[in-house]
């Protein structure tokens, strides 16, 4: 599911009406890094994938990337 994790994350952020900069802060990265993840051009490190899973209540799992 590597191709869809970034889409699921973008959908989650949009559906929850979370500002991208606020989500980036929640997972400990700069908004520029989050933008790369959302574009699918960069895969988050394992620790960030775990945090993403926690913050999204398991909607985007670490193994989805």
Long-range contacts (C-beta under 8 A, 24 or more apart in sequence): 1-63, 1-64, 2-43, 2-64, 2-65, 3-40, 4-64, 5-60, 5-64, 5-65, 6-37, 6-38, 6-39, 6-40, 6-65, 7-40, 8-59, 8-60, 8-64, 9-37, 9-38, 9-52, 9-56, 9-60, 10-38, 12-56, 12-59, 12-60, 13-38, 23-55, 26-51, 26-55, 27-51, 27-52, 27-55
